[in-house]
């Protein structure tokens, strides 16, 4: 437990002169829910993209479970147990809900050069997929096409896909984005339950949710870490207050 | 639930029965041309079916699929020219050559996306066209006559028109079944996932490139088989077999019939080619009472009618003919 599960050291990324990630250091211990917050344009999604392998950093390194994954392609990181959910819903819209999750299971079930057996009739793909759907409350929707689901259900499906691969760590990019108040409450409950089983890196705008769930919080501004610590320390931190929290702090305090 | 008796399934069953009985009908009607036309339709349907695997199921918009038709055909033609007449050599060479060509084109083009992918597949196919047109030994621009069809052991005789038709039909049905199994297997789920969202597939742990490449090679190989059949059917191969407009015809068949539907390309091939045959005749028949002599001359421009019809299908029937049939309540 002493070695952090995810270690990000001195990560740097720039786009055409804009610094998106600036000498970023971040450690996530196994079993912890670590939230990353920051104003728009702070480089949160860029960070997730580098952690998942969608973007490659210009400098620095990323270690996951003792492996240097800085230059590994996306699919290899996923195979090591690093699962990502997307901020902008990114699903297989023309496939069924169950197919979506079953693909996530299949990704972790060895190579897919099996050409003959009907994959939709394989219990070793379908059962874990159904279990993940039950977990996020989408079991009755299993046979609908993904495109027919509501936005809130898409967020739940995103989560089910991340879970289905039986990952070691979840990278959740704004799972609350665009949810109504009731759906948000349900999502927070779900994340609270998941937190017991998985290490989670949560990028989120919803301050109430972040302060309710996080063990540790890192605050990014212009790609730079300006503070990192327990929720209470972050709330009390003057820099954070100046740079970012402002009125959100009042809401967070109201909740906590 | 209407079960199996949907308008679509009834139409498909009727089409399959008609194809199976066609030689009988042609014999009774004393119409040899009908059998020749439908042998050609069945072979091009096989090529379109293979294109459907990458285009319909895999979302790979290849604009050079006719290249495999030409390579398969020329493998047979060149070997026949060199006095290698046995089909047991000709056909495996045709398949292997198309597979190899697909591997090379795929390995390079699948690293690109969108318009670039379309242009690269087109460019490679045109390159193959010019290379073959430049082979003086094998007829160059003029093409190459095949004096003897592929030889197999008795009782198989490709010169027997009825037998050849049934061989083509069996290979078509076999390929449709094979592709149907393929697209529903684990491999097929990966391919369909890639069509739907390539980035997400990589994010959940699939090295998508190698799956796409294998899919591309399988499609190219099946199309090479269609090429070997086409060479035997026409007793002649020419660079026109792999010209880009032929690739366009194959795309039209797939889109017209219905993408990512097992029988879509077959339906599209039958519809397009039968229509092509009938349209000049119909313009003459319907137009003469109205426009007199002008309709006879107008019939030469039947493609002016075909174009807008295809446009209507693309605009108003997203799933092609199969999609339209699926909407009909039986």
Interface residues (C-beta under 8 A of the other chain):
Chain A: X52 X54 X73 X74 X75 X78 X79 X83 X84 X86 X90 X91 X92 X93 X94 X95 X99 X102 X103 X104 X106 X107 X108 X112 X113 X114 X115 X116 X117 X118 X119 X120 X122 X125 X161 X165
Chain B: X181 X182 X184 X185 X186 X187 X188 X189 X190 X192 X193 X195 X196 X197 X199 X200 X201 X202 X203 X204 X205 X206 X207 X208 X211 X214
